[in-house]
Amino acid sequence: MQQTDKLSREERRFIYGWFNAMLARELSDEQLSSLQAGKFDDFFAFLAELGFGLEIAKFQAELAASSQLEFPRLELAADFAQLFLLEGSLSAIPYASAYLQNEVLAQNLAEMDALLARFALQINRESKEPSDHICVYLSVLDKLLEQGAEAEIKAFLEQQLNSWLPIWAEKAVEIKSQTLLYQSLVRLLEKFVRFDV
């Protein structure tokens, strides 16, 4: 497996940006068409070279299977809702507060608030995302990769993200849905973060 010091910050930002776009909301027709038309094949090959061949193969197999469904985008939207939008016991909601508790949670959220203020990041008022949603973490990480020191990025990955991401990934894998596209995506993100740390 390659080391992350061989990955440029731009490459890391692109990778995390892709995860952010994939997890922000259900896939649009345009996103799904791009994925099915092979527009991300070079990107997937790049991730496979980094050592994520198994995870990429699983994701691509789920993508191929979803294209056989009668209404692929609608089925995937239903999977997204099943996995991420239902009540916490039925779903793997993508919020740190669902997996961290007490002082650890308070510390994590305080650090997130400080980083959001520092980078003047507005939480998406349209979707009214709380600051502990996975996509808010990925947006902060993007800013850190753009402006922060490497030690600060590593600390963010370890303390902010990796403190709850593996628990979320475990929960996601347990949720039953029509396809396992999103489960494979979350697992890939979790493994990439571990690799990046």
C-alpha positions in Angstrom: 0.0 0.0 0.0 1.3 3.4 -0.9 1.9 5.9 1.9 -0.2 9.1 2.1 2.9 11.2 2.0 2.9 10.2 -1.7 -0.6 11.6 -2.0 -0.7 15.3 -2.7 -3.0 17.5 -0.7 -5.0 18.1 -4.0 -5.4 14.3 -4.4 -6.6 14.0 -0.8 -9.0 16.9 -1.2 -10.4 15.3 -4.4 -10.9 12.0 -2.7 -12.7 13.5 0.4 -14.6 15.8 -1.9 -16.0 12.8 -3.8 -17.1 11.2 -0.6 -18.7 14.4 0.5 -20.7 14.7 -2.8 -21.7 11.0 -2.5 -22.9 11.3 1.1 -24.5 14.8 1.1 -27.8 13.6 -0.4 -29.3 10.9 -2.5 -27.6 10.6 -5.9 -28.9 12.9 -8.7 -29.6 11.6 -12.2 -26.4 13.3 -13.3 -24.2 11.7 -10.6 -25.7 8.3 -11.2 -25.2 8.6 -15.0 -21.6 9.7 -14.5 -20.9 6.7 -12.3 -22.6 4.3 -14.6 -21.0 5.7 -17.7 -17.5 5.0 -16.3 -16.5 8.7 -15.8 -14.9 7.7 -12.4 -13.2 4.6 -13.6 -9.7 6.2 -13.5 -10.4 7.5 -10.0 -11.5 4.0 -8.9 -8.4 2.5 -10.5 -6.3 5.1 -8.6 -7.9 4.1 -5.3 -7.5 0.4 -6.1 -3.7 1.1 -6.7 -3.6 2.6 -3.2 -4.7 -0.7 -1.8 -8.5 -0.4 -1.9 -9.1 -2.9 -4.7 -11.5 -5.1 -2.7 -13.6 -2.1 -1.5 -13.7 -0.6 -5.0 -14.7 -4.0 -6.5 -17.5 -4.2 -4.0 -18.7 -0.7 -4.7 -18.5 -1.2 -8.5 -20.4 -4.5 -8.2 -23.2 -2.8 -6.3 -23.2 0.0 -8.9 -23.5 -2.5 -11.7 -26.3 -4.4 -9.8 -28.2 -1.2 -9.2 -28.2 -0.5 -13.0 -30.3 -3.7 -13.4 -33.1 -2.4 -11.2 -36.2 -1.0 -12.9 -35.8 2.5 -11.4 -32.2 2.7 -10.3 -32.1 6.2 -9.0 -35.4 5.8 -7.0 -34.2 2.5 -5.5 -30.9 4.1 -4.5 -32.7 7.1 -3.0 -34.8 4.6 -1.0 -31.5 2.9 0.1 -30.1 6.3 1.1 -33.2 7.1 3.2 -33.2 3.6 4.8 -29.5 3.9 5.7 -29.1 7.5 6.7 -32.5 9.3 7.3 -34.6 7.1 9.6 -34.6 7.1 13.3 -31.3 6.1 15.0 -32.2 2.6 15.9 -33.4 1.7 12.4 -30.8 3.5 10.5 -27.0 4.4 10.5 -27.5 8.1 10.9 -24.3 10.0 9.8 -24.0 12.1 13.0 -21.1 12.0 15.5 -23.7 12.5 18.3 -25.2 9.1 17.6 -22.0 7.3 18.4 -20.1 9.5 20.9 -21.2 10.3 24.4 -20.8 12.7 27.3 -17.4 14.4 27.5 -16.0 12.9 24.4 -19.0 14.2 22.4 -18.9 17.6 24.0 -15.1 17.9 23.2 -15.6 16.8 19.6 -18.5 19.2 19.0 -16.6 22.1 20.7 -13.6 21.5 18.4 -15.9 21.3 15.4 -17.6 24.6 16.3 -14.1 26.3 16.7 -13.1 25.0 13.3 -16.3 26.1 11.6 -15.8 29.6 13.1 -12.1 29.7 12.1 -12.9 28.8 8.5 -16.1 30.9 8.4 -18.0 27.8 7.2 -21.7 28.2 7.2 -23.6 25.0 7.9 -26.0 24.3 5.1 -29.1 26.3 6.1 -31.1 24.7 3.3 -30.8 21.1 4.6 -30.4 22.4 8.3 -27.5 20.0 8.9 -26.2 20.0 12.5 -22.5 20.5 12.8 -21.9 16.8 13.6 -23.0 15.5 10.2 -20.3 13.6 8.3 -20.4 16.1 5.4 -19.7 19.0 7.7 -16.6 17.0 9.0 -15.5 16.5 5.4 -16.0 20.2 4.5 -13.8 21.1 7.5 -11.2 18.5 6.5 -11.2 20.1 3.0 -10.3 23.5 4.6 -7.6 21.9 6.7 -6.1 20.2 3.7 -6.1 23.6 2.0 -4.7 25.7 4.8 -3.7 23.6 7.8 -0.5 22.0 9.0 0.0 18.3 8.5 0.0 17.6 12.3 -3.4 19.4 12.6 -4.9 17.4 9.7 -3.6 14.2 11.4 -5.1 15.2 14.7 -8.4 16.0 13.1 -8.6 12.7 11.3 -7.7 10.8 14.5 -9.7 12.7 17.1 -12.6 14.2 15.2 -13.3 11.7 12.5 -11.9 8.4 13.6 -13.4 8.6 17.0 -16.8 7.6 15.6 -16.4 6.7 11.9 -15.6 3.0 12.5 -18.7 2.6 14.8 -20.8 4.3 12.1 -19.4 2.0 9.4 -20.2 -1.1 11.5 -23.8 0.1 12.0 -24.2 0.9 8.3 -23.1 -2.6 7.3 -25.9 -4.1 9.5 -28.7 -2.1 7.8 -30.6 -4.1 5.2 -31.4 -2.3 1.9 -32.2 -3.1 -1.7 -28.5 -2.6 -2.7 -25.4 -2.4 -0.6 -24.0 0.6 -2.5 -24.0 3.0 0.4 -22.7 0.4 2.9 -19.7 -0.2 0.6 -19.2 3.5 0.2 -19.1 4.1 4.0 -16.7 1.2 4.5 -14.5 2.6 1.8 -14.5 6.0 3.5 -13.7 4.4 6.9 -10.7 2.5 5.4 -9.4 5.5 3.5 -9.5 7.6 6.7 -7.6 4.9 8.6 -5.0 4.8 5.7 -4.7 8.6 5.7 -4.1 8.7 9.4 
